[in-house]
Amino acid sequence: MTTTFDFASRASNDPRLWPLAANGYLLAVPLVALVYAGVAALSLAFAIPPGYASAVWPPAGIALAAWLAFGGRIWPGIMIGAAIANLGVIGTPVWVALAIGAGNAAEAAVAGALIGRFVRLHYRFEEPAAVWMFAAIAFGAALVAATNGVVTLALAGQVPWAEFGTHWLTWWLGDATGIIIVAPLLLCWCEPGNGRTAAERRVEYQLFAALLVLCGAFVWAGRFPADTVQKLAYLMIPLVTWAGA
């Protein structure tokens, strides 16, 4: 039997977690772009050469959570954030970065549409079967970004066609893993209550986003040696723990 989102806003026939007025998107879009780019900067530090595909890609989960929270109009934030992140890889043309960003936005759109069609999700999973369905959707939607990204890079000469399979597999698994791990965590974090007022939670969101972007910018701008970057990755542990609290 087909099910749909069961958000608190469902009573108003609006599937979004946080419906926004038109002017609200003026803030939400750049915020999503900054958070996406900041986390992507950290993730790209662990990408396989030339630096586009990572074994775990948390920004994919952030993109899906943003899509579910704000609706389809958030796509420019996802695309811009992904484009900025890929421009950080030396030698990436602007058109390549934008094409990859479009693929990442399309991935979030496909996953969001399928989740809205087949999964009951009220911040947290309410049915065991929904967990498996969510994972299947994650792996399916990740095909979009992986195929678009690696084809774009191969056409641009950034990745040899002979290495297409290796890059594609890493990209696909990285995006799917990022969605499965990060999106549910962020949705649980968005759940109302948990002993905090709405104002306190807004301050927490803003502080968390600022620290996340700061960590990403620090690693990205620093151009540290590989062994140093591996140590700096532990900076993410407190943030992940905080997000899951």
N, C-alpha and C positions, 0 to 999 in steps of 0.2 A: 504494500500500500504506500502511495506517495505521501510524504509529509513535507511540511514547510517550516520555516523559521517560527519560533515561538517566543519572540522577543517581547519585552514588556510593552513596547510601542505597537505591538500587533493589534491592539484594540482599535487603533486609529488606521489600520490597514497599511501601516508603514513598516517595512521589514528592517529598517536601519536601527542600529543601536542608539545612535545619537543623531536624530534628524536635526539639520541645521538650516537656518534661514540663509537667503542668498549671500548676505554679507559675511556669514560665518565661514563660507568657503574661502574667502579672501585670507583668512588666517589658517584654516585647516590645510589648504593645498601646500603653501610653503613649509608648514610645520612637518607634514608628511614627507616632503621632499628632503628636508634637512635631516630628519631622523633616518630615512632610508639611506641617504648618502653617507651619513656618519657611521652607521652600522656596516654598510658596504665597504667603507674604507678599511675597517678592521678585517672583514671577511676576505677581501682581496689580498691581504697580506699573506694568506695561506693558499692562494690560488696556484694551480699548476701553471708553468710558463706557457704562454707569455703573460698570464696574469688575469684571465677573464673567468675561469671556471674554478669554483671552490667546492671542496667535498661537502661542506655544509654552508648553506646560504640563508642565514636568518632574515635578510631583507625580504625574501619571498613570503615569509610568514607575516612580516610587518605589513607588506602590501595587501595581503588578503584580509588581515584584521582591519586595516583602514577601509578597505572596500566594504566589508560587512558593517563597519561602524558608521560610515558616512554616506555610503551609497556610490553609485557609478560615477558621480560628478567629481570624485576625488582622483580620477585617472591622471590628470596632468601632474599632480604631486608625485605619483609613482613613476611616471615617465621621466620627469625632470630629475628626480632623485637618482634614478638608475643611470641616466645620461651623464650626470655630474660624476657619479662614481666611476663610470667607464672612461671618462675623459682623464681620470687620474692615472690610467694605464698609459705609459709613455708610447707615443706614436699613434694613438687612436684618433682617426678623423672624426669631425663633428657628426657627419651623417651616419657613421657607424654607431657612435654612442647613442644617437637619437633612435636609430633602428632597434638597437638592443633594448633601449628604454621602452619603446612601443611594444616589444615582445613581452617584457615583464608586466606591463600594464594589462596586456591581453591575457596573460596567465592568471592574474588576479581576477579579471572579469569572468573568465571561463570557470575558475574555481568557485567564485561567488555565485554565479548562476546555477551551477550544479548543486552546490550546498543548499541554496535556497529551494531547489526543486526536490532534493532527495533526503536531506538531513534535518532532523529536529534539533535545534541548538539554541538553548536559552542561557547564554553565557557559558554554561557548562553542558557537557553531554548528558542527556537524560536517559538514553537507551544504549545498551551495549552494542547493538548492531550499528548505531550511528558512528561509533569509533572506527569500525572497519570501513564503512562507507566513506567517511572523511579521509581515511588514508588512501583509499582507492582513487578518490577525486584528486587528492594531492598529487599522486603519481601520474594521473591522467593529464591534469592541467600543466604539470611541469614539462610535458612533452612540447607544449607550445613555445615556452621561452627557450628551452634547450635547442630545439630545431631552428627557430628563428635566429637565435644568437650565433650558433656555430655556422650556419649557412651564411649569415651576414659576414662573419669574420673570414670565412673561407673565400667568399667572393671578393672581399677587400684585400686579400693576400696577407691577412694577419695570422691566419692559421693554415698550415698546409693541408690540402685535401687528404693526404695520406694519413694524417692524424685526426681526421674528422671523428672517427668512432670513439677515440679516447676522450677527446674534449666533450663530445656530446654526452657520453655516459656520465662523466663527472658532473657536468652541468645539470643533467636531468636528476641524478640522485641528490645533488646538493640542494636544488630548489625544492624537491619533494620533501627532503629531510627538514629543511628550514620551515616549510609550511606546517608539517606535522608537529614539530617541536614548539615553534614560536607562536603560531596563530592561536591555538587553544589557550596557551599561557596568557597571552594578552587579553583574550576574551574573558577569561576568569578574572583577570585583574580589573576589567571594566565593570564587573558586577557591582551593582549598587550596595551600599551599606558597609559591611565588614567593620563596623565600629567607627567609621569616619564620616564626617559630614561632607556634603558636596564640595564646599569650599576647600576643605582640607585635601580632598582627593584631587582637585584641580591643581593645587600647589604641588602635590606629589607628582602628578603627571608632568608638569612643567619642569620641575627639578630633575626628574629622571631623564626626560628628553634632552635637557641641556647637558647633563653629565655624559650621556651616550654620545651626543654629537661632539663634545669636547674630547672624549677618548678617541673617537674616530679621526678627528682632525689632528690630534697629537701624533698618532701613528702614521697617518697619511702624509702629513707635512714633514715629519722627521726624517723619512727615508733611512730608517735604521737598518743595520745588518740583519740577516735572517735569524741568527741566534738571539739577538736582542728582541726582535719582533715576537719570537716564540715566548719569551719571558713576559713581554708586555701583554700577551693574550690573557694572562691571569687577571688583568684589570677588569675583564668582563665578568669574572666570577661573582663579585659583590653585586653587580647590576642584575645578573640573571637571578641570583638569590632574592634580591629585592623585588624583582618583577613577579616572582613566584610566591611571595609572601601574602 
